[in-house]
Amino acid sequence: METLKKVFSYRMLIMLLTGYCAGFPLLLIGSTLQAWMTDEGVDLKAVGLVSILGLPYVLKFLWAPLLDRFKLPFFGRRRGWMIVFQVALVACIFGISLTNPKTDLLLVSVWAMLIAFFAASQDIVLDAYRREILPEEELGLGSTLYVNGYRLAMLVSGAFALHLADKISWKEVYQWLALLMAPAVLITFMAPQENDHISAPKDLKTAVIGPLKDFFTRRGAWIMLLFILLYKVGDTMASNMTTPFILDLGYTKTDIATVAKTFGMGATILGGLLGGTLMLRMNMKWSLVCFGLLQAVSTLGFSLLVSLPMQLSSLAGVIAFENLASGMGTAAYAAYMASLTNKQFTATQYALLTALMGVPRVILSSPTGWMAQELGWEIFFVVCTVIAVPGLLLLFKVFKLEQSK
């Protein structure tokens, strides 16, 4: 009975809804924007470079200490910033709707970069808010609901957006998306006030130096960071080009929305739940190894899709396996990152780690359009599989360090 009360509490509802707020902008500057660009006939190399527009997700740790240190004069240290960033996101999503990737590619890039900056900034304060608002025993449940809300939002900004794009113009699609982002402000108004007893760092130096000193004085800190960088790089590089790949095979945007987005998202959620359940019986090391191997092997499915007949069952099978494996890998990956943070500096350290996690998506994925064009789709996905190997090998070094502590 007590467990049910916690599951259906008001705090947990807010965790689900704030997850929606965080997840909504991501695909608007990712696969949804790529589909718009592909529709408009933008060069494939430029489509691949879209990933670089998410650079703020990688660099967000640079200004995370500012958001820890400074408080706006309304709604508390976290909720005040949340409202500012959410209003800015609504305005920027509407702004990008007034452009066209074919004729205004630079302007589209500017709007997308602004969306990424405000979304990454929102992530910083939402992560800190979640950590501060939940009792210790509710953090696991709250984080799970937050991730589910995040994925629900990605269905809206991904699958729903592609469905709309088959019926109305892309300009109208992005205007609808701006409207669907607007409730985030109301959600923040409804959210409980954070704990005022948690004091901000006394000065900017403490806010910047404290979290970094704590992390980088640990033995093997750089190896841990390198592992975080490499663990999902092959999977992420492959995922960056799946939308143009599927369209290039001849499938429609509705096919992508139905199979790759909706069905695929269900497989990702199932993979996360399955991964989390298996981790109760497996230790961290073998979870990361087994799930990482599955991630790498699942990428090869896209190479097979090139030679298979064009039918939805083939597409669904490949997408289901890849997303299931990716969801399992993410469950272990997130658990490992959480284990590295010091509770005293969770906000800035988590921003640092999640920013590093975004490097493969933003920087290392940027040449994927060029790679696909030069190598061909079949070889491209084989290369993505091979790229996953160094991260798996580095795992054994990471755990050797932990055993020597």
C-alpha positions as CSV (number, residue, x, y, z in Angstrom):
1,M,0.0,0.0,0.0
2,E,2.9,2.4,0.9
3,T,4.6,1.6,-2.4
4,L,1.4,2.4,-4.4
5,K,1.1,5.7,-2.5
6,K,4.6,6.6,-3.7
7,V,4.0,5.5,-7.3
8,F,0.8,7.6,-7.6
9,S,2.0,10.6,-5.5
10,Y,1.9,14.1,-6.8
11,R,5.7,14.3,-6.8
12,M,5.8,11.3,-9.2
13,L,3.3,12.9,-11.5
14,I,5.6,16.0,-11.7
15,M,8.6,13.8,-12.4
16,L,6.8,12.3,-15.4
17,L,5.7,15.7,-16.6
18,T,9.1,17.3,-16.2
19,G,10.6,14.4,-18.1
20,Y,8.2,15.4,-21.0
21,C,9.5,18.9,-20.8
22,A,13.1,17.7,-21.1
23,G,12.6,15.2,-23.9
24,F,10.4,17.3,-26.2
25,P,13.1,19.6,-27.8
26,L,15.7,16.8,-28.6
27,L,14.2,15.4,-31.8
28,L,13.2,18.8,-33.1
29,I,16.9,19.5,-33.8
30,G,17.6,15.8,-34.6
31,S,15.8,13.2,-36.7
32,T,12.6,15.4,-37.2
33,L,14.7,18.2,-38.6
34,Q,16.6,15.7,-40.7
35,A,13.4,14.5,-42.2
36,W,12.4,18.1,-43.0
37,M,15.7,18.7,-44.7
38,T,15.5,15.4,-46.6
39,D,12.0,16.4,-47.8
40,E,13.4,19.7,-49.0
41,G,16.2,18.1,-51.0
42,V,19.0,19.3,-48.8
43,D,22.4,17.6,-49.5
44,L,23.0,14.4,-47.5
45,K,26.3,15.7,-46.1
46,A,24.4,18.7,-44.6
47,V,21.8,16.4,-43.2
48,G,24.5,14.4,-41.4
49,L,26.0,17.7,-40.0
50,V,22.7,18.4,-38.1
51,S,24.1,16.5,-35.2
52,I,26.7,19.3,-34.6
53,L,23.8,21.7,-33.8
54,G,23.4,19.8,-30.5
55,L,26.8,21.1,-29.3
56,P,25.2,22.8,-26.2
57,Y,24.2,19.4,-24.8
58,V,27.9,18.5,-24.8
59,L,29.1,21.9,-23.3
60,K,26.3,22.4,-20.7
61,F,28.7,21.6,-17.8
62,L,30.5,24.9,-18.6
63,W,27.5,27.0,-17.4
64,A,26.0,24.5,-14.9
65,P,27.9,26.2,-12.0
66,L,26.3,29.5,-12.9
67,L,22.8,28.0,-12.5
68,D,23.9,26.5,-9.2
69,R,25.3,29.8,-8.0
70,F,22.7,32.3,-9.1
71,K,19.0,32.5,-8.2
72,L,16.3,34.5,-10.0
73,P,14.0,36.6,-7.9
74,F,11.0,34.4,-8.6
75,F,9.9,30.7,-8.1
76,G,13.1,29.5,-6.4
77,R,16.6,28.6,-7.5
78,R,15.5,25.8,-9.9
79,R,11.9,26.6,-10.9
80,G,12.8,30.2,-11.8
81,W,15.4,29.1,-14.4
82,M,13.1,26.3,-15.6
83,I,10.3,28.9,-16.6
84,V,12.8,31.2,-18.3
85,F,14.2,28.4,-20.5
86,Q,10.8,26.9,-21.3
87,V,9.4,30.3,-22.5
88,A,12.6,30.7,-24.6
89,L,12.1,27.2,-26.1
90,V,8.5,27.9,-27.2
91,A,9.7,31.1,-28.9
92,C,12.6,29.4,-30.7
93,I,10.5,26.5,-31.9
94,F,8.0,28.9,-33.4
95,G,11.0,30.9,-34.9
96,I,12.4,27.9,-36.7
97,S,8.9,27.3,-38.2
98,L,9.2,30.6,-40.1
99,T,12.3,29.3,-42.0
100,N,13.0,26.8,-44.8
101,P,16.1,24.5,-44.7
102,K,16.5,24.6,-48.5
103,T,16.7,28.4,-48.7
104,D,17.6,29.5,-45.1
105,L,19.9,26.7,-44.0
106,L,22.1,29.1,-41.9
107,L,19.0,30.7,-40.2
108,V,17.6,27.2,-39.5
109,S,21.0,26.3,-37.9
110,V,20.9,29.4,-35.7
111,W,17.4,28.6,-34.4
112,A,18.3,25.0,-33.9
113,M,21.4,26.0,-31.9
114,L,19.3,28.3,-29.7
115,I,16.8,25.5,-29.1
116,A,19.7,23.2,-28.2
117,F,21.2,25.8,-25.8
118,F,17.9,26.4,-23.9
119,A,17.0,22.7,-23.9
120,A,20.4,21.8,-22.5
121,S,20.1,24.5,-19.8
122,Q,16.7,23.2,-18.9
123,D,18.2,19.8,-18.5
124,I,20.7,21.1,-16.0
125,V,18.1,22.6,-13.7
126,L,15.6,19.7,-14.1
127,D,18.3,17.2,-13.1
128,A,19.1,19.3,-10.0
129,Y,15.4,19.9,-9.2
130,R,14.7,16.1,-9.3
131,R,17.6,15.4,-7.0
132,E,16.5,18.0,-4.5
133,I,12.8,17.5,-4.5
134,L,12.8,13.7,-4.0
135,P,13.6,11.8,-0.8
136,E,16.6,9.4,-1.1
137,E,14.4,6.3,-1.3
138,E,12.2,7.8,-4.1
139,L,15.1,8.8,-6.5
140,G,15.0,5.5,-8.4
141,L,11.3,5.6,-9.0
142,G,11.4,9.3,-9.8
143,S,14.2,8.9,-12.3
144,T,12.3,6.0,-14.0
145,L,9.2,8.1,-14.5
146,Y,11.3,11.1,-15.6
147,V,12.8,8.9,-18.4
148,N,9.4,7.6,-19.4
149,G,8.1,11.1,-19.7
150,Y,11.2,12.0,-21.7
151,R,10.5,9.2,-24.1
152,L,6.8,10.0,-24.4
153,A,7.8,13.6,-25.4
154,M,10.1,12.1,-28.1
155,L,7.1,10.2,-29.5
156,V,5.3,13.5,-29.8
157,S,8.2,15.4,-31.4
158,G,9.2,12.4,-33.5
159,A,6.4,10.1,-34.5
160,F,3.6,12.6,-34.2
161,A,5.5,15.2,-36.1
162,L,6.2,12.9,-39.0
163,H,2.6,11.9,-39.1
164,L,1.6,15.5,-39.3
165,A,4.2,16.2,-42.0
166,D,2.4,13.8,-44.4
167,K,-0.7,15.9,-44.0
168,I,0.4,19.5,-43.5
169,S,3.5,21.7,-44.3
170,W,6.6,21.5,-42.1
171,K,6.0,25.1,-41.1
172,E,2.7,24.2,-39.6
173,V,4.2,21.1,-38.0
174,Y,6.8,23.1,-36.1
175,Q,4.1,25.6,-35.1
176,W,2.1,22.8,-33.6
177,L,5.2,21.6,-31.8
178,A,5.7,25.1,-30.3
179,L,2.2,24.9,-29.0
180,L,2.8,21.5,-27.5
181,M,5.9,22.7,-25.7
182,A,4.0,25.6,-24.1
183,P,2.4,23.4,-21.3
184,A,5.9,23.0,-19.9
185,V,5.5,26.4,-18.3
186,L,2.3,25.4,-16.6
187,I,3.9,22.2,-15.3
188,T,6.7,24.2,-13.7
189,F,4.1,26.5,-12.0
190,M,2.4,23.3,-10.6
191,A,5.6,21.7,-9.5
192,P,6.4,21.7,-5.7
193,Q,8.8,24.3,-4.4
194,E,12.3,22.9,-4.0
195,N,14.0,22.7,-0.6
196,D,15.1,26.2,0.4
197,H,17.4,24.7,3.0
198,I,19.9,23.6,0.3
199,S,22.2,26.5,0.1
200,A,23.8,27.7,-3.1
201,P,27.6,27.8,-3.3
202,K,28.9,30.8,-1.5
203,D,30.8,32.0,-4.6
204,L,31.4,31.2,-8.2
205,K,34.8,29.7,-7.5
206,T,33.4,27.1,-5.2
207,A,30.6,26.3,-7.6
208,V,33.2,25.7,-10.4
209,I,36.2,24.2,-8.6
210,G,34.5,22.0,-6.0
211,P,32.8,19.5,-8.3
212,L,35.8,19.3,-10.7
213,K,38.3,18.9,-7.9
214,D,36.2,16.1,-6.3
215,F,36.0,14.1,-9.6
216,F,39.4,14.6,-11.1
217,T,41.4,13.8,-8.0
218,R,39.9,10.2,-8.2
219,R,42.3,7.5,-9.4
220,G,41.5,6.7,-13.1
221,A,39.1,9.7,-13.6
222,W,40.2,10.2,-17.2
223,I,39.8,6.5,-18.0
224,M,36.2,6.7,-16.7
225,L,35.5,9.7,-18.8
226,L,37.0,8.0,-21.9
227,F,34.7,5.0,-21.3
228,I,31.6,7.2,-21.0
229,L,32.6,8.9,-24.3
230,L,33.1,5.6,-26.2
231,Y,30.6,3.1,-24.8
232,K,27.7,4.1,-27.1
233,V,29.6,5.8,-29.9
234,G,28.9,3.1,-32.5
235,D,25.3,2.8,-31.6
236,T,24.9,6.6,-31.6
237,M,26.6,7.1,-35.0
238,A,24.4,4.5,-36.6
239,S,21.2,6.0,-35.0
240,N,22.1,9.5,-36.4
241,M,21.6,8.3,-40.0
242,T,18.7,5.8,-39.6
243,T,16.0,8.3,-40.7
244,P,17.7,9.3,-44.0
245,F,18.7,5.6,-44.5
246,I,15.1,4.3,-44.2
247,L,13.8,7.1,-46.4
248,D,16.5,6.3,-49.0
249,L,15.3,2.6,-49.0
250,G,11.9,3.9,-50.2
251,Y,9.9,3.8,-47.0
252,T,7.5,6.6,-46.3
253,K,7.5,9.1,-43.4
254,T,4.4,7.4,-42.1
255,D,6.3,4.0,-42.1
256,I,9.0,5.7,-40.0
257,A,6.5,7.2,-37.6
258,T,4.7,3.9,-37.2
259,V,7.6,1.5,-37.0
260,A,10.9,3.4,-36.4
261,K,9.4,5.9,-33.9
262,T,6.3,4.5,-32.2
263,F,7.2,0.7,-32.4
264,G,10.9,1.5,-31.9
265,M,10.2,3.7,-28.9
266,G,8.2,0.9,-27.3
267,A,11.2,-1.5,-27.9
268,T,13.5,1.1,-26.2
269,I,11.3,1.4,-23.2
270,L,11.0,-2.4,-22.9
271,G,14.8,-2.7,-23.3
272,G,15.3,-0.2,-20.5
273,L,12.9,-2.1,-18.2
274,L,14.4,-5.4,-19.1
275,G,18.0,-4.1,-18.6
276,G,17.1,-2.7,-15.2
277,T,15.5,-6.0,-14.2
278,L,18.4,-8.0,-15.3
279,M,20.8,-5.7,-13.5
280,L,19.2,-6.9,-10.2
281,R,20.7,-10.3,-10.9
282,M,23.9,-9.2,-12.8
283,N,26.7,-7.0,-11.5
284,M,27.5,-3.7,-13.1
285,K,30.5,-5.0,-15.1
286,W,28.7,-7.9,-16.8
287,S,25.6,-5.8,-17.5
288,L,27.7,-3.2,-19.3
289,V,29.6,-6.0,-21.2
290,C,26.6,-8.0,-22.3
291,F,24.4,-5.1,-23.1
292,G,27.2,-3.3,-25.0
293,L,27.8,-6.4,-27.1
294,L,24.1,-6.6,-28.0
295,Q,24.2,-2.9,-29.0
296,A,27.1,-3.5,-31.4
297,V,25.6,-6.6,-32.9
298,S,22.2,-5.0,-33.4
299,T,23.7,-2.3,-35.6
300,L,24.6,-4.9,-38.2
301,G,20.9,-5.4,-38.7
302,F,20.7,-2.2,-40.7
303,S,23.4,-3.6,-43.1
304,L,21.1,-6.7,-43.7
305,L,18.1,-4.4,-44.3
306,V,19.8,-3.2,-47.5
307,S,19.5,-6.6,-49.2
308,L,16.2,-7.6,-47.7
309,P,12.9,-7.0,-49.6
310,M,11.2,-3.7,-48.7
311,Q,8.5,-4.8,-46.3
312,L,7.4,-3.4,-42.9
313,S,8.1,-6.7,-41.1
314,S,11.8,-6.6,-42.0
315,L,12.0,-2.9,-40.9
316,A,10.2,-3.7,-37.7
317,G,12.4,-6.6,-36.8
318,V,15.7,-4.7,-37.3
319,I,14.3,-1.6,-35.5
320,A,13.0,-3.7,-32.6
321,F,16.3,-5.5,-32.0
322,E,18.4,-2.3,-32.3
323,N,16.2,-0.3,-30.0
324,L,15.8,-3.1,-27.5
325,A,19.6,-3.5,-27.2
326,S,20.0,0.3,-27.1
327,G,17.5,0.5,-24.2
328,M,19.3,-2.2,-22.3
329,G,22.7,-0.5,-22.9
330,T,21.3,2.9,-21.7
331,A,20.0,1.4,-18.5
332,A,23.4,0.1,-17.5
333,Y,25.1,3.2,-18.8
334,A,22.9,5.6,-16.8
335,A,23.3,3.4,-13.6
336,Y,27.1,3.6,-14.0
337,M,27.2,7.4,-14.5
338,A,25.0,7.8,-11.4
339,S,27.4,5.7,-9.4
340,L,30.2,8.2,-10.2
341,T,28.5,11.3,-8.8
342,N,29.2,12.7,-5.4
343,K,25.9,13.8,-3.9
344,Q,27.4,17.0,-2.7
345,F,28.0,18.1,-6.3
346,T,25.4,16.1,-8.2
347,A,24.1,18.9,-10.5
348,T,27.4,20.0,-12.0
349,Q,29.0,16.6,-12.0
350,Y,25.9,15.0,-13.7
351,A,25.9,17.8,-16.2
352,L,29.6,17.1,-16.9
353,L,29.0,13.4,-17.4
354,T,25.8,13.7,-19.4
355,A,27.4,16.4,-21.6
356,L,30.3,14.0,-22.3
357,M,27.7,11.3,-23.1
358,G,26.3,13.7,-25.8
359,V,29.7,14.0,-27.6
360,P,29.1,11.0,-29.8
361,R,25.7,12.3,-30.8
362,V,26.8,15.8,-31.5
363,I,30.5,15.8,-32.6
364,L,31.5,12.2,-33.5
365,S,28.2,11.7,-35.4
366,S,28.7,14.9,-37.5
367,P,30.6,13.1,-40.3
368,T,28.2,10.2,-40.6
369,G,26.4,11.8,-43.7
370,W,29.8,11.9,-45.5
371,M,30.7,8.4,-44.3
372,A,27.3,7.0,-45.6
373,Q,27.7,8.8,-48.9
374,E,31.3,7.6,-49.5
375,L,31.0,4.1,-48.1
376,G,27.5,3.2,-49.0
377,W,24.9,2.2,-46.4
378,E,25.9,-1.5,-46.0
379,I,29.6,-0.7,-45.2
380,F,28.7,2.3,-43.1
381,F,26.7,0.3,-40.6
382,V,29.5,-2.4,-40.4
383,V,32.0,0.4,-39.6
384,C,29.7,1.7,-36.8
385,T,29.7,-1.8,-35.3
386,V,33.5,-2.0,-35.4
387,I,33.7,1.5,-33.8
388,A,31.9,0.1,-30.7
389,V,34.7,-2.3,-29.9
390,P,37.2,0.1,-28.2
391,G,34.6,1.1,-25.6
392,L,33.9,-2.5,-24.7
393,L,37.6,-3.2,-24.3
394,L,38.1,-0.2,-22.1
395,L,35.5,-1.6,-19.8
396,F,37.9,-4.1,-18.4
397,K,40.4,-1.3,-17.6
398,V,37.7,0.6,-15.8
399,F,36.8,-2.3,-13.6
400,K,40.4,-3.3,-13.0
401,L,40.9,0.2,-11.5
402,E,37.8,-0.2,-9.3
403,Q,39.1,-3.6,-8.0
404,S,42.5,-2.0,-7.1
405,K,40.9,0.7,-4.9
